[in-house]
């Protein structure tokens, strides 16, 4: 699944319904969805950032930053998931111990 693409000299991201959306229309919710897909899907892809392919400076800035963060996150995906699960287990153990004290 390709989350970020460069096409016709414009940056795009994968929209909610699977369509390409211009990168400059990216919202916070879209960004969170891309993070979730990066962490949960095994076959995510991104077109590499290429300044020459993006003449629009706004597209350059947004695409470059989103691309860098997504590729970094994808590279550390298993580490991030392990850390999240460990934090959840610690909080769950604390919750269980408090509920056992009340009962």
MIVO-325755 format. One record per residue: residue number from 1; residue in one letter; x, y, z of N, C-alpha, C, CB in turn. Coordinates in pm, 1 decimal. Glycine has a CB too. Layout:
N
[NUM A [X Y Z] [X Y Z] [X Y Z] [X Y Z]] ...
//
This chain:
103
[1 X [85.7 -116.0 0.0] [0.0 0.0 0.0] [91.0 123.2 0.0] [-97.8 -0.7 123.0]] [2 X [71.8 208.2 -96.6] [154.5 327.2 -110.2] [87.1 443.8 -39.6] [179.9 360.5 -259.0]] [3 X [150.9 492.0 69.5] [92.9 599.1 150.1] [128.0 737.8 98.2] [138.5 586.0 292.7]] [4 X [247.9 753.4 42.4] [292.7 882.3 -11.0] [341.7 863.2 -153.8] [404.9 943.9 77.7]] [5 X [295.6 948.9 -243.6] [337.4 939.4 -382.5] [369.9 1078.2 -436.8] [228.1 872.0 -467.6]] [6 X [455.0 1078.8 -537.6] [482.1 1200.5 -613.9] [435.8 1171.5 -755.9] [636.2 1242.4 -608.7]] [7 X [341.4 1251.6 -802.8] [280.5 1229.6 -933.8] [248.8 1365.0 -996.6] [151.7 1142.0 -922.2]] [8 X [287.2 1382.4 -1120.1] [259.5 1506.5 -1193.6] [313.4 1628.2 -1118.2] [107.9 1522.1 -1217.6]] [9 X [432.5 1615.5 -1063.0] [502.1 1723.1 -992.6] [427.5 1771.2 -868.0] [523.6 1839.2 -1086.1]] [10 X [349.3 1681.7 -807.2] [277.9 1713.9 -684.3] [290.2 1597.2 -586.9] [128.7 1745.9 -713.3]] [11 X [295.4 1629.1 -457.6] [296.4 1527.0 -354.9] [154.7 1488.1 -318.4] [372.1 1574.9 -231.8]] [12 X [133.2 1360.0 -293.8] [1.2 1309.2 -257.3] [13.0 1213.1 -140.3] [-66.0 1239.9 -377.3]] [13 X [-95.1 1200.6 -66.0] [-105.2 1099.7 38.8] [-228.4 1015.1 11.8] [-111.8 1165.0 180.5]] [14 X [-232.3 896.8 71.3] [-345.0 807.0 53.8] [-462.3 856.7 136.9] [-307.1 662.5 93.0]] [15 X [-570.1 891.4 70.0] [-688.8 942.6 137.3] [-765.8 833.6 209.0] [-778.7 1011.3 38.4]] [16 X [-865.8 873.2 282.8] [-947.1 783.1 364.1] [-1013.6 674.4 280.3] [-1052.8 862.0 439.1]] [17 X [-1055.8 708.6 159.8] [-1125.7 612.8 73.9] [-1033.1 549.4 -30.0] [-1241.8 681.4 3.7]] [18 X [-900.9 562.3 -8.9] [-803.9 501.0 -99.8] [-764.6 587.9 -217.7] [-858.2 373.4 -150.8]] [19 X [-812.4 710.5 -221.7] [-781.4 801.3 -332.2] [-658.2 886.2 -298.8] [-902.8 892.2 -363.1]] [20 X [-592.9 936.4 -402.8] [-479.2 1025.6 -382.0] [-531.2 1165.1 -347.8] [-387.5 1029.8 -508.3]] [21 X [-474.9 1222.5 -242.3] [-510.5 1357.8 -200.5] [-384.7 1443.5 -206.2] [-573.3 1358.8 -56.7]] [22 X [-395.9 1570.5 -246.5] [-278.5 1658.1 -246.2] [-221.4 1671.9 -105.2] [-314.5 1796.9 -302.5]] [23 X [-90.6 1666.5 -95.0] [-22.0 1666.9 34.7] [-49.8 1794.6 113.8] [128.4 1650.7 14.6]] [24 X [-78.9 1904.5 45.0] [-104.2 2029.5 116.9] [-244.4 2033.3 180.4] [-87.4 2147.8 21.9]] [25 X [-327.3 1930.3 156.3] [-458.7 1920.5 219.9] [-457.5 1822.9 337.3] [-563.5 1877.5 117.7]] [26 X [-339.8 1776.5 376.6] [-323.0 1681.8 485.5] [-369.6 1743.1 617.7] [-176.2 1637.4 495.7]] [27 X [-460.1 1672.5 687.5] [-509.3 1720.2 816.4] [-445.5 1638.5 928.9] [-664.5 1711.3 823.1]] [28 X [-470.2 1679.8 1051.4] [-419.7 1606.6 1167.0] [-475.8 1464.6 1168.1] [-455.9 1679.9 1297.8]] [29 X [-603.3 1449.3 1136.1] [-666.1 1317.8 1132.9] [-604.0 1229.4 1025.4] [-816.1 1331.4 1109.2]] [30 X [-573.3 1288.2 909.0] [-506.9 1213.2 801.9] [-369.5 1166.9 847.2] [-494.7 1298.8 674.4]] [31 X [-298.1 1254.5 913.1] [-164.4 1222.0 961.0] [-168.6 1108.2 1063.1] [-98.6 1345.7 1022.5]] [32 X [-263.6 1112.5 1154.2] [-279.4 1005.1 1252.8] [-315.2 872.9 1185.0] [-387.4 1042.4 1355.6]] [33 X [-398.7 879.9 1082.4] [-435.2 759.2 1008.8] [-313.8 701.4 936.9] [-547.5 789.3 908.2]] [34 X [-229.5 787.2 879.9] [-107.5 740.8 813.8] [-11.3 677.4 913.9] [-38.6 857.1 741.2]] [35 X [-4.1 734.3 1033.1] [79.6 675.2 1138.8] [26.4 537.0 1173.2] [82.5 765.9 1266.0]] [36 X [-104.5 525.9 1191.1] [-165.2 397.8 1224.3] [-138.4 294.9 1114.7] [-315.9 414.3 1246.0]] [37 X [-154.5 333.5 989.3] [-127.6 241.9 879.0] [19.7 202.1 874.3] [-168.9 305.3 746.5]] [38 X [107.5 297.1 902.7] [250.8 268.3 904.0] [283.9 163.8 1009.2] [331.1 396.0 929.6]] [39 X [216.0 170.5 1123.1] [242.7 76.7 1232.5] [172.7 -57.4 1216.4] [201.5 138.1 1362.6]] [40 X [58.5 -59.6 1150.7] [-20.1 -182.6 1146.9] [-8.9 -260.9 1016.2] [-162.6 -150.1 1171.5]] [41 X [20.5 -195.8 907.8] [28.8 -264.0 777.6] [172.8 -303.2 747.3] [-26.7 -173.9 664.7]] [42 X [191.3 -424.6 699.6] [326.5 -474.6 673.7] [384.2 -423.5 541.2] [325.8 -626.3 673.7]] [43 X [299.7 -391.8 446.8] [348.7 -359.8 312.0] [328.8 -213.2 272.3] [279.5 -447.8 211.3]] [44 X [361.8 -120.5 361.3] [347.8 20.9 325.9] [469.5 66.5 245.7] [330.6 108.2 453.1]] [45 X [443.8 158.3 153.8] [549.2 213.5 69.0] [534.3 364.7 62.8] [544.5 152.0 -73.5]] [46 X [644.6 430.5 28.4] [647.1 575.7 11.3] [736.5 606.0 -108.2] [698.3 649.1 141.6]] [47 X [691.9 694.9 -196.7] [783.2 742.1 -299.9] [891.7 823.3 -230.7] [708.6 827.1 -409.2]] [48 X [1018.3 800.9 -265.2] [1124.2 877.1 -199.2] [1112.3 1026.5 -229.9] [1261.8 825.3 -242.6]] [49 X [1151.9 1106.4 -131.7] [1148.2 1251.6 -149.7] [1248.9 1290.9 -256.8] [1178.1 1325.6 -16.1]] [50 X [1204.3 1371.7 -351.4] [1290.6 1422.4 -458.4] [1251.0 1566.5 -485.8] [1279.2 1334.9 -588.5]] [51 X [1336.0 1657.2 -442.0] [1307.0 1800.0 -455.0] [1280.7 1840.6 -599.6] [1421.9 1881.7 -399.2]] [52 X [1353.6 1780.8 -693.7] [1338.1 1816.0 -835.4] [1199.5 1776.1 -888.6] [1448.1 1747.9 -919.1]] [53 X [1139.2 1674.5 -830.6] [1007.0 1628.9 -875.6] [892.6 1711.6 -818.7] [987.2 1484.5 -837.8]] [54 X [923.8 1796.5 -719.2] [820.7 1877.7 -654.0] [856.4 2026.0 -665.8] [804.9 1837.1 -504.6]] [55 X [814.1 2091.9 -773.1] [847.8 2233.9 -787.5] [774.9 2325.2 -688.0] [816.3 2278.7 -927.7]] [56 X [660.9 2282.8 -638.9] [585.1 2361.8 -542.0] [654.4 2353.2 -406.0] [437.1 2312.1 -532.4]] [57 X [696.7 2466.1 -353.3] [773.4 2468.1 -229.3] [691.9 2418.0 -110.0] [823.4 2608.4 -201.9]] [58 X [564.2 2445.6 -105.8] [479.7 2395.1 3.1] [475.9 2242.4 0.7] [336.2 2452.6 -7.9]] [59 X [461.8 2185.5 -117.9] [461.7 2040.0 -131.6] [597.3 1982.6 -90.3] [428.0 1999.2 -276.7]] [60 X [705.5 2051.4 -125.0] [839.3 2006.0 -86.1] [851.6 1996.0 65.4] [946.4 2100.9 -141.4]] [61 X [815.0 2101.3 134.1] [830.5 2107.5 279.8] [744.4 2001.5 348.4] [793.4 2247.6 331.9]] [62 X [617.7 1995.4 311.2] [526.3 1900.1 376.0] [567.4 1757.0 344.4] [380.8 1924.7 330.8]] [63 X [590.0 1727.4 216.8] [624.4 1590.9 176.9] [754.2 1546.4 243.4] [636.9 1580.9 23.8]] [64 X [854.7 1633.2 242.4] [984.2 1597.8 301.0] [969.9 1561.4 448.3] [1083.5 1713.5 285.1]] [65 X [895.9 1640.8 523.5] [878.9 1614.7 666.4] [794.3 1490.4 693.9] [815.7 1734.8 733.2]] [66 X [684.7 1475.0 623.2] [599.7 1358.0 642.8] [675.7 1232.1 600.3] [467.1 1372.0 562.6]] [67 X [745.5 1238.0 488.4] [823.5 1123.5 440.4] [929.5 1082.9 543.1] [890.3 1156.8 305.3]] [68 X [1002.6 1179.5 595.9] [1108.6 1149.6 692.0] [1052.0 1084.5 818.3] [1185.1 1277.5 728.4]] [69 X [943.6 1137.7 869.6] [884.2 1082.9 992.0] [825.0 943.7 968.5] [775.6 1177.4 1044.7]] [70 X [756.2 924.1 856.2] [694.9 793.5 827.7] [800.9 686.6 804.2] [602.7 803.0 705.5]] [71 X [905.8 717.1 730.0] [1009.0 616.1 705.5] [1083.1 582.0 834.5] [1108.3 665.2 598.7]] [72 X [1107.8 681.3 919.0] [1172.9 656.5 1047.5] [1083.9 567.8 1135.1] [1204.3 790.3 1119.7]] [73 X [955.6 599.4 1140.7] [861.1 521.4 1219.3] [849.1 379.8 1164.8] [724.2 589.3 1220.8]] [74 X [844.4 367.0 1033.3] [832.6 234.1 973.0] [955.9 149.9 1004.7] [813.4 245.3 820.3]] [75 X [1072.0 211.3 1006.4] [1194.9 140.8 1039.4] [1199.7 95.2 1184.4] [1312.9 228.2 1010.5]] [76 X [1135.2 168.7 1272.7] [1134.8 136.6 1416.1] [999.6 79.8 1459.8] [1168.3 262.0 1499.0]] [77 X [923.4 30.0 1366.2] [787.6 -16.1 1391.9] [780.7 -121.2 1501.7] [727.9 -71.3 1265.8]] [78 X [859.4 -226.0 1492.9] [850.4 -332.1 1593.5] [893.5 -281.1 1730.8] [936.9 -452.4 1552.5]] [79 X [993.6 -193.4 1734.6] [1036.6 -134.4 1861.0] [923.9 -51.4 1922.7] [1161.9 -47.2 1839.9]] [80 X [856.2 27.1 1841.7] [746.7 111.1 1888.4] [630.9 25.5 1940.6] [698.3 203.3 1775.5]] [81 X [595.9 -80.1 1868.1] [486.1 -167.5 1909.5] [521.4 -237.4 2039.9] [454.2 -271.4 1799.9]] [82 X [644.2 -287.6 2051.3] [687.5 -354.1 2174.9] [679.8 -259.2 2294.0] [830.7 -407.5 2159.9]] [83 X [726.7 -136.4 2275.9] [723.3 -36.9 2383.6] [579.5 -5.3 2423.5] [795.8 92.0 2340.4]] [84 X [491.1 9.0 2325.8] [350.1 38.1 2354.4] [285.1 -76.3 2431.6] [273.0 64.0 2223.9]] [85 X [313.2 -198.8 2389.9] [255.8 -314.2 2458.7] [309.0 -324.5 2601.2] [286.0 -443.2 2381.5]] [86 X [437.4 -296.1 2621.2] [495.4 -302.1 2754.6] [432.3 -197.5 2845.5] [647.0 -282.3 2748.1]] [87 X [413.2 -76.1 2795.2] [348.0 28.5 2874.6] [205.0 -10.1 2909.0] [349.4 161.9 2799.3]] [88 X [135.0 -69.3 2813.7] [-1.9 -113.2 2839.3] [-4.1 -217.8 2949.8] [-65.9 -169.5 2711.1]] [89 X [87.7 -314.9 2944.6] [90.8 -420.5 3046.3] [120.4 -364.7 3184.6] [194.8 -525.7 3010.2]] [90 X [209.3 -266.6 3194.2] [239.5 -203.5 3322.9] [115.1 -134.6 3377.3] [355.6 -102.1 3308.8]] [91 X [46.9 -58.7 3294.6] [-74.8 10.8 3338.5] [-184.4 -88.7 3375.2] [-125.0 106.1 3228.7]] [92 X [-196.0 -196.2 3299.3] [-296.7 -297.3 3328.4] [-267.1 -364.8 3462.9] [-302.0 -402.1 3215.1]] [93 X [-140.0 -394.6 3488.0] [-101.6 -455.3 3616.3] [-133.0 -360.3 3731.3] [48.9 -491.9 3616.9]] [94 X [-106.2 -231.4 3714.5] [-140.9 -133.2 3818.1] [-291.3 -128.8 3842.2] [-90.4 6.0 3778.7]] [95 X [-367.6 -133.0 3736.3] [-513.9 -130.9 3747.5] [-562.3 -254.6 3821.5] [-579.9 -122.8 3607.8]] [96 X [-510.3 -370.8 3784.3] [-551.1 -495.5 3849.5] [-517.2 -495.9 3998.0] [-484.9 -614.3 3781.6]] [97 X [-398.0 -445.3 4032.3] [-359.3 -444.9 4173.4] [-448.0 -349.3 4254.0] [-210.9 -405.1 4188.2]] [98 X [-486.4 -236.2 4195.6] [-575.5 -143.4 4264.8] [-714.9 -201.1 4280.1] [-582.3 -11.1 4190.4]] [99 X [-764.9 -270.9 4177.6] [-898.3 -329.2 4186.8] [-901.4 -446.1 4283.8] [-945.7 -374.4 4049.9]] [100 X [-788.9 -518.6 4297.8] [-780.7 -627.5 4395.5] [-782.6 -572.2 4539.1] [-652.5 -711.3 4371.8]] [101 X [-722.2 -454.5 4559.5] [-721.3 -392.7 4691.8] [-860.3 -347.9 4733.9] [-626.3 -274.4 4693.9]] [102 X [-938.6 -300.2 4638.4] [-1073.9 -251.5 4665.8] [-1167.9 -367.5 4697.2] [-1127.4 -171.0 4546.3]] [103 X [-1149.0 -478.2 4630.9] [-1239.2 -595.2 4648.2] [-1215.8 -666.6 4775.0] [-1223.9 -692.2 4536.1]] 
//
